[in-house]
Amino acid sequence: MSSSGSVPRLVVAAPSSGSGKTTVATGLMAAFASRGLAVSPHKVGPDYIDPGYHSLASGRVGRNLDAYLCGPELVAPLFLHGARGADIAVVEGVMGMFDGASGEGELASTAHVAKLLRAPVVLVVDASSQSRSVAALVHGFASWDPEVRVGGVILNKVASDRHEELLREALDSAGVSVFGVLRRAAQVDTPSRHLGLVPVAERRAAAVDAVAAMAEQVAQGCDLEALAGLARSAGALSCAAWNAAEVLGAEVLGAAPPDPRRPEGPRPQTPDGLVVAVAGGPAFTFSYAEHSELLSAAGAEVVPFDPLRDEELPDGTAGLVIGGGFPEVYAAELSANEPLRKAVAALAETGAPVAAECAGLLYLCRELDGRPMCGVLDAEARMTETLTLGYRDAVAVSDSALAVAGTRMRGHEFHRTVVEPGAGDAAAWGVRVPRRRLEGFVQRGVHASYLHTHWASEPGVARRFVERCRTS
């Protein structure tokens, strides 16, 4: 086991989306884990779905590394937090290797994160429609930014032995290492729908089989020893691991937040039985692990529940967090669980803190696609054909259980639904992109919005939420 700052690690990148990053990264995680290694899984960007497959492959919590939502300075500390006790870490990239936040240069791209982690890159190339040209493609990606170290490639969707021979000849002449060759394999495909892959929670047995197939394909087609060797060549990180208790301890006591490179700092109180219920299950699969860790560090007992099956909130619920997911897929089942809908409405009526993001917003509306929901918000939600996607700079418009007016945070939108009206009398956020607008709802203890945020960037959000749970 390596010390936290020198944990072996590699980044799985690609020239473009659809090249096979998820298959290779998930397969690598599972293949390494099957050999007895403790594998730390990570995903570049705001994606919630891939980390579910990563977790299934590795047996550890899948974590996101987002330089836009959290800031570049937190990428390495959050990585080390997730990689504690790991023998090796695998980081799946996002989109094409150099694609980041729109209009922000390299910010939040896979290349940016690889540099922040001082990690070597393995480029996954869809070779299905090329032979000798692969060398030019890889040369371009390897030389574009000298600070990004492309250690070699894994060739995906290779058609035949002859095709493989041509590809290897071209890359050998260019001095590029080939760490693996994967043939086309239908059994590793995972089903998709309107927002990407179907989450693990909705297809557990099938997902287990798919991950096992990925692991077998990668183990047979890739040189795991060489890849592990590449991972061991990663540069040491000088920062300390992020720690919710240390970061929030200073927040709770009113001190300045600790430097992420330094582990010192007062620790907050331990959980005292104050219950914060967190929605989960197949309909609400989108969450960042750090949110629950921050709530716990602030003194809450975090208790998960499933709105599809549980007819009551957890005993003693003082606050409620409902993250993202796919309530539109489960609208009938969510609507049919009338006892829980009424329980949520009754809790909100008392003024208890309720934090709802995207799917949570839809669940709190009066209706979703014509089916009754919780009725906490005087708004209706429905599916549309339009995809709303992108990073957002936001400022809190109203004082709420999460933030005081004027608090600035960065968020991400990802949905094919619309809520009418889009904002309440007291809006949650003001956003500038793609147009200036007010968004979301603040009423009593409720803060509901389409915006997904990462609380590690503003840990005071968790502290404020728990304090409101105590006093509401």
Summary of the structure (lengths in Angstrom):
residues: 472
radius of gyration: 22.6
end to end distance: 45.8
largest distance: 70.3
contacts: 1750
relative contact order: 0.11
helix: 34%
strand: 25%
